[in-house]
Amino acid sequence: MLDVRKLRLLRELAHRKTIAAVAQALSYTPSAVSQQLAALEREAGVPLLERTGRRVTLTPAALTLVDHAETILASLEQATADLAASRATLTGTLRIGAFPTAVATVLSPALVALSHAHPRLELLVTELDPATVPDALRTDSLDVALVQEYDYVPAEPDPALDTEPLLEETIYLAALTATPLPEHRDGSWIVGTPGTLCHTMTIRACQAAGFTPRIRHHVDDFSTVLALVAAGQGVALVPELGALTPPPNVVLTALPTRRKTHLAYRRGTGGHPAVVAARAALRSSATTLSATLAHHPTG
């Protein structure tokens, strides 16, 4: 009989590529991960890993087993959700992840609604970059989270997760004058930290306009980004939720680029009462916000 915990380790290795990364994510030692995967190979009766020096790759049999693991883990999540649905009162802990601009605008109203409707449900919020959300959901660090994709940075499908559309925003060029994007090819740019979706989006949007931006500052907080733009330190691309209250001298020029926010949760958990309640509250909050933005567009 194959061990579910070992299957989870194999699934994570398929996503994270190295045993060290799996160990760090799941709070194991690398040797413990290697031992568990070796035991899984013995249980499976076929080679699962190919070792070249210190690197490992998954065999075709291992990739097939990963596909089965996704289905098995989702079924276990569904069983847990079905049991929770049989309880009369919604209790326990719900862990929600959101990116900074969504915490105040989308998540906070949803938290108020959830607290009023389900006072015995403990709500725990983690602020994090959307690029790290899939890993946090897969490893059971979060139950529900908000993920993003930009027109120039589409999201990669993750077989461990289910997603649903939540919100769509305009991307603005923040500068001291109302000028088209290509006119800033020789100027200074303020972009996010490398590895974040905002950083990748800015690079690709500029490249689509025919140039690579000359980066002067790396900043992730959009209030700080706009303050630097106001101080003449460069220009930046800012999503609508990050540009609701720009400094008076900053001009926001709408671009055709969009940021799309989705709700995400592990496969099989969509029917869990706590996840159902969170989805409903977040959808209601996003609908209200979208109506507000439509009547009072930024800029």
PEFENRA-V446112 format. One line per field, one symbol per residue. psi: psi as a letter, one per 30 degrees, with the letter a starting at -180 (. if undefined). A space follows every 10 residues. Layout:
psi: ???
//
This chain:
psi: kkkeeeeeee eeeeeffkee eeeeeghlle eeeeeeeeee eeefglkfkk kjbglklkle eeeeeeeeee eeeeeeeeee eeeeffkekj aakjkkklle ffeeeeeeee eeeeeeeifg kkkkkkklkf ffeeeeeegg fleklkllkl efikkkkjff lklkkekklk kkjjaflill effgeglkkj llkkfleeee eeeeeeefgg lkkjkekjkf kfeeeeeeee ggfallkkle ffgfillegk kkjklfklkk klkklkkfff gkeeeeeeee eeeeeeeeee eeeefikk.
//
